[in-house]
Amino acid sequence: MMRRYVTEKNLLREVTDFRPGAWVNLVNPSLEECLLVAREFQVDIADIRAALDDEESSRVDVSNDYTLILFDIPSIEYRHKREAYTTIPLGLIFAGDTLISVCAEDTPVLKSFADNMVKEFSTKKQIRFIYQIFLRTCMLYQSYLRIVDRRRKEIEEHIGGDTEDVDLIDLHELESNLVYFDTSLRANKMVLERLVRYSKIKKYPEDQELLEDVVVENQQAIEMTQIYRDIIKGTRELLSAVIDNRLNTAMKYLASITIVMAIPTIISGIYGMNVDEKWMPLANTPFGFGIICLITLGLCLIVIRILRKRKML
């Protein structure tokens, strides 16, 4: 899908033609749309379709005709019937006085611009527009990171109560999300460092300040990701220890019950042997069976008390 926008009087409106100062937004474009844009702006079609490859690495390519900026943005997907987070490439091509954005899906990063939710936004100020997209990307990363941390807290509330193995799986999913975020944010950091160094990209003083803000926000997102990864790692280890402790407790109780039940089993087994009754203690004693039962019960109580003193029951 291809849409073209232009800002007039601080308002964004959609147009149907290519004009100077426009923003061309390609969302999962077809080959025909890519060829049309490539011919119109003299851009290599491989650079246009680079953002459609999930394995494409973040980079900045500056040539005499246009500039390609490729970086990762956060995205929502479903893994194992659960909502999870990943990252996808977003390509920005600065060709003359036109900005071309290419992405495999409709992302909230660009949707906020298309819906006129960003103040002081103009398609005619392409460099500032690029930095604003970076800033919205960093803010979206931080928003998703807070959601991940909120889910981690919900799992922590179950620890010690109805903790289940599924909580370990959920923590693993959250940790996987943070791995994707950490890798992409560090790659984006390299892109920002190159933008700071490149003198071919003309920057105005207010654009330079915005770029510095983007660098700070991206670094903050990296630090948040690292902190949340460490916390989730500790939570996962604690949860695993709790589950192991419950298993050990259950096995301890089962062993204690086995020890106690072994006493009447041994005594009844001895008295059930096929021998002459005159050799069996209390065989001819009145109430002999009851006495044996009381002795058995007494031995069981003694063993139970010993086990309790050793905290096995």
Secondary structure by P-SEA (a helix, b strand, c coil): cbbbbbbcccbbbbbccccccbbbbbccccaaaaaaaaaaaccccccccccccccccccccccccbbbbbbbbbbbbbcccccccbbbbbbbbbcccbbbbbbcccccaaaaaaacccccccccaaaaaaaaaaaaaaaaaaaaaaaaaaaaaaaaaaccccccaaaaaaaaaaaaaaaaaaaaaaaaaaaaaaaaacccccccaaaaaaaaaaaaaaaaaaaaaaaaaaaaaaaaaaaaaaaaaaaaaaaaaaaaaaaaaaaaaaaaaaaaccccccccccccccaaaaaaaaaaaaaaaaaaaaaaaaccc
